[in-house]
Amino acid sequence: MFTGIIQKVGRLTRLYRNQNGWSLHVACEPWSSPWEIGESIAVQGACFTVTSWDRDGFTADVLDETLRRTALRSLREGAALNLERALAVGERMGGHFVTGHVDEAGVIRSLRQVGRDLELRVTCTRRISDLTVEKGSIPIDGVSLTVTVVGEGFVEVVLIPHTREATSLKERRVGDEVNLESDILGKYVARLTGYAVSSGVTEELLKENGFV
């Protein structure tokens, strides 16, 4: 489990075939506490297992499913990567509950300067927008952000200068893919109420049933 509060920004060193699968190596500055083999880490919001590490970074295995669903497939070597180690019991909870199980890759459709801040619109499937509510949270490339606008097939957020400068989002441009994870509570609500996500679960419906 993660919070969407990015701890470091690393760089993609290699994404390569490893026997019958894939692996990636991420270069990053050392943490104050050493890595443990088998621990979880979120890379651009996707949960990976550390398989090896050294002073320069770490390596993790990558499923074909992960490449199919996430924006990692479109990143080139040297790309900035948001990193967050798994939440420890008793730590400060600054963002929201993020599982690291990316649902899909959305596409940045607009970036608009609003005073000191940056308005970001991302297009997505109805599945994502139906499970998203205004003033709720959504992780974009693993960054926990507050939703300012949600429409059919898109979400909007606003980045303060710190968030933009302290994460890999500072390198994203219109047309780039970004990782999206719908809210875990919304998924359970949709399942428990018996509604298909793409045909019935709306913000109005959730409000009527006391969930918002």
matplotlib code that plots the C-alpha trace (Angstrom):
import matplotlib.pyplot as plt

x = [0.0, 1.2, 0.1, 0.9, 3.4, 6.5, 9.7, 12.3, 12.6, 14.8, 15.7, 14.9, 18.2, 17.1, 13.9, 15.0, 14.1, 15.2, 14.9, 11.1, 10.1, 11.0, 13.1, 13.8, 16.6, 16.1, 18.9, 18.2, 19.9, 20.2, 17.5, 18.5, 17.5, 18.8, 16.6, 15.3, 15.1, 11.4, 10.1, 7.5, 8.1, 5.8, 7.4, 5.2, 2.4, 2.9, 3.8, 7.0, 9.1, 12.8, 14.8, 18.3, 19.9, 23.2, 24.4, 23.2, 19.6, 17.5, 16.1, 12.6, 10.8, 8.0, 5.0, 3.8, 0.4, 2.1, 3.6, 0.2, -1.7, 0.8, 2.6, 6.0, 5.8, 6.2, 9.1, 12.6, 15.8, 16.6, 13.0, 12.1, 10.3, 8.3, 9.4, 7.6, 8.5, 5.6, 3.7, 4.9, 2.4, 2.5, 3.8, 2.1, -0.7, -0.3, -2.0, -4.6, -4.7, -2.9, -2.6, 0.0, -2.3, -2.5, -5.8, -4.8, -2.7, -4.5, -3.4, -2.6, -4.9, -4.1, -1.8, -2.9, -1.2, -3.6, -1.7, 1.2, -0.5, -0.8, -4.2, -3.8, -6.6, -6.2, -8.5, -9.4, -12.0, -15.5, -14.4, -12.0, -14.2, -17.2, -15.2, -13.9, -15.6, -14.9, -12.7, -11.8, -8.3, -6.6, -3.0, -1.5, 1.9, 1.7, 1.2, -1.8, -3.8, -7.2, -9.8, -11.1, -13.3, -14.5, -16.4, -17.3, -13.9, -11.7, -10.4, -8.8, -6.4, -4.3, -0.6, 1.0, 4.6, 6.1, 4.3, 5.3, 9.0, 9.3, 7.9, 8.3, 5.2, 7.5, 8.6, 5.2, 3.8, 0.5, 0.1, 2.1, 0.7, 0.3, -0.6, -4.1, -5.5, -9.2, -10.2, -10.3, -13.4, -15.2, -14.5, -16.0, -19.0, -19.6, -19.4, -21.5, -24.3, -24.4, -23.8, -21.6, -19.0, -19.6, -23.4, -24.8, -22.3, -22.2, -21.3, -25.0, -25.8, -23.1, -24.4, -28.0, -26.8, -24.7, -21.2, -20.1]
y = [0.0, 3.5, 7.1, 8.9, 11.2, 10.9, 10.4, 10.5, 10.9, 8.3, 7.6, 4.7, 3.1, 0.0, -1.8, -5.1, -8.7, -11.0, -14.7, -15.1, -11.9, -8.2, -6.4, -2.7, -0.9, 2.4, 4.8, 6.8, 8.3, 6.0, 6.0, 6.5, 2.9, 0.1, -1.8, -5.2, -7.9, -8.6, -5.3, -3.3, 0.0, 2.1, 3.3, 5.8, 4.5, 0.8, -1.6, -3.6, -6.0, -5.2, -8.1, -6.6, -3.3, -1.5, 2.0, 3.2, 2.0, -1.2, -3.8, -5.2, -7.7, -6.5, -8.5, -8.4, -7.4, -4.4, -3.2, -3.7, -1.6, 1.1, 4.1, 2.4, 1.0, 4.4, 5.7, 6.0, 5.4, 8.4, 9.2, 10.6, 8.1, 8.8, 6.5, 5.7, 2.9, 1.0, 2.6, 1.4, 1.1, 4.2, 6.5, 9.8, 9.4, 12.5, 11.4, 8.7, 4.9, 3.8, 0.1, 0.5, -1.6, 0.7, 0.3, 2.0, 4.6, 7.9, 10.6, 14.2, 16.3, 19.8, 21.7, 25.2, 27.7, 29.1, 31.8, 30.0, 26.6, 24.1, 22.7, 19.2, 17.3, 13.6, 11.6, 8.1, 5.4, 5.7, 3.0, 5.5, 8.6, 6.8, 5.8, 9.3, 12.1, 15.8, 16.7, 13.0, 11.8, 10.1, 9.0, 10.2, 8.5, 7.7, 11.2, 11.7, 14.6, 16.2, 16.0, 19.4, 18.4, 15.0, 14.5, 11.6, 10.2, 12.7, 14.1, 17.4, 18.2, 21.2, 21.0, 23.4, 24.4, 22.1, 19.0, 19.7, 20.4, 17.5, 14.8, 13.3, 15.3, 18.2, 16.3, 15.3, 17.0, 17.0, 13.6, 11.7, 8.7, 8.6, 5.9, 6.0, 4.1, 4.4, 4.7, 1.4, 2.5, 3.3, -0.1, -1.8, 0.5, -0.3, -4.0, -4.1, -2.0, -4.4, -1.7, -2.1, 0.7, 1.8, 1.9, 3.4, 4.5, 8.2, 10.9, 11.7, 8.0, 7.8, 11.0, 9.6, 6.5, 8.4, 7.6, 11.1]
z = [0.0, -0.9, -0.3, -3.5, -1.8, -4.0, -2.0, -4.8, -8.6, -10.3, -13.9, -16.1, -16.9, -18.8, -19.7, -21.1, -21.8, -19.1, -20.1, -20.9, -19.2, -18.7, -16.1, -15.4, -13.7, -12.0, -11.0, -7.9, -4.9, -1.9, 0.8, 4.5, 5.1, 2.8, 0.4, 1.2, -1.5, -2.0, -0.8, -2.7, -4.4, -6.6, -9.9, -11.7, -9.5, -10.5, -7.7, -8.3, -6.2, -5.7, -7.0, -6.6, -5.7, -5.4, -4.5, -7.9, -7.8, -8.0, -10.4, -10.6, -12.8, -15.0, -16.1, -19.7, -18.2, -16.5, -19.8, -21.5, -19.0, -18.0, -19.6, -18.8, -22.3, -23.8, -21.7, -23.0, -21.2, -19.0, -18.3, -14.9, -12.6, -9.5, -6.6, -3.3, -0.9, 0.7, 3.6, 7.0, 9.9, 12.0, 9.3, 8.5, 5.9, 3.7, 0.4, 0.0, -0.2, -3.4, -4.2, -7.0, -9.3, -12.3, -14.2, -17.5, -19.2, -19.8, -22.2, -21.3, -23.5, -22.1, -19.8, -18.9, -16.7, -14.1, -12.1, -10.4, -10.9, -13.8, -14.8, -16.2, -18.1, -18.8, -21.0, -19.8, -20.3, -18.8, -16.3, -14.7, -14.9, -13.5, -10.4, -9.9, -8.0, -7.8, -4.8, -4.5, -5.2, -8.1, -8.6, -11.9, -12.4, -8.7, -7.5, -5.3, -6.7, -5.9, -8.7, -9.7, -12.6, -13.7, -17.0, -19.3, -20.3, -18.6, -15.3, -14.4, -11.6, -10.7, -9.8, -7.4, -8.3, -5.6, -7.0, -10.5, -9.7, -7.2, -9.5, -12.9, -14.0, -14.8, -17.9, -19.1, -22.2, -24.1, -25.8, -23.2, -21.5, -17.7, -15.3, -13.7, -10.8, -9.9, -6.3, -4.4, -2.5, -5.7, -7.1, -4.1, -4.1, -7.8, -7.1, -4.0, -5.5, -8.5, -11.1, -14.1, -14.0, -17.5, -17.3, -14.1, -11.4, -11.4, -8.8, -8.5, -7.8, -5.1, -3.4, -3.4, -1.6, 0.9, -0.4, -1.2]

ax = plt.figure().add_subplot(projection="3d")
ax.plot(x, y, z, "-o")
ax.set_aspect("equal")
plt.show()
